[in-house]
Amino acid sequence: GMSSLFALGGLILFGRLLSSRGKETRLEGSDSEITVRTFKHGLVIKEQTYPRSDVSNIRTSVSGSSNGRTKKRIEMIIGGKAETLALWVDEEKADAFAAEARSALG
């Protein structure tokens, strides 16, 4: 019974890993709007567009650690709600992305 449960859990996690491989999220913008596009193998699989005036900030928060390296979540604040852009990014890369995005927001 328990071994079947653990095997099922492993298969579910393996399936989630395979479905997320090759995904890339890009933040693109113009003077009037900001678009979050998710690509998989070069094709757009998800696209969300927000008015630029609704986006107030980009923030990072610690989501864990792996091999002694801190990992962070990146979120975009839109009208008081947080839209998650990435869940598990190296601390340095997350902070650099957030700083660049904040400077682009002006």
N, C-alpha and C positions, 0 to 999 in steps of 0.2 A: 503494500500500500504506500508506504512512505517513499520507497524508491521510485515508484511510478509518479508520485507527485514531484519529486526532484527532477526526474527525467522530463516531465511535462514543462516544468519551470525553465529548465535549460533549453528546451526546444523553443519556447516562447521568446526567451532572451536572444537566442541565436537568430530567430526570425526578425526580431526588431533590429538587430545589428545589421543583417543583410539588407533590410529595407532602407536603412539610413546611410548606407555606404554610397559614396558618390554624390551626396547632396551638398549644395553650397548655397548660402544665403548672401544676397548682395543688397546693399542699401544704395539706391540711386535717387537723385533728386533734380528738380528744376527750381525756378524762382517761385512757382506756385504750389508744387506738390512734392511729396516724398513717397517713393515706391519701394516696397520690400519684396524682392523676387527670390524665390527658391528654385534652384536649378538642380536637375539630376541628369548627369551625362550630357550636359549642354542644352537640355530642353527645359523650358519654364513649366514647373508643375504647380506652382502657387504664386499668386501675385496679389498684393494688397497696396492700395494707394490711399494716402492721407493728405489733407490740405496742410501745407507747410506751417500755417499759423496754429494748427492744433498740436504740433509736435513741440513740446516744451524742453525736453532734455534727453540725454542718453546717459544711463547709469550702469555701473558694474557692481556686482556683489559676489562675495565668496560663495562658491557652491560645493567646495570640497578640496581634496588634495589627492595627488597620485604620484608615487615615487618621490615624495618630499617636495613636489612642486604644487603651488597653489593654483587651483582652477577657479575661474569666475564665470558668472552668468552675465550676459549683456542684454539690457532691456531699453526700449525706447518708450518714453512717457508721452502718451497721446491723450489729451483731454482728461488728465487725471488717472488714466489707466495705464498699466505697464504691458507692453507687447514684447514678449521674449524673442530676441533675435538669435541668440546662441546660449546653450546651456553649459558647455564644458570647454572653456578656452584658457590657454595659459595666461597667467596674470599679466605679464608684460604685453602680450598681444592685445588682450582685452582693454587694458588701460590706454594703449596707443590708439586703438580703434575709437574708443570713447572720446579721447582728446581731439582727434581729427574730426570726428562727427560733430562735436560741440562747436569747434571753430567754423565748420561749414554751415552750421545753423545760424551762426552770427549772434 
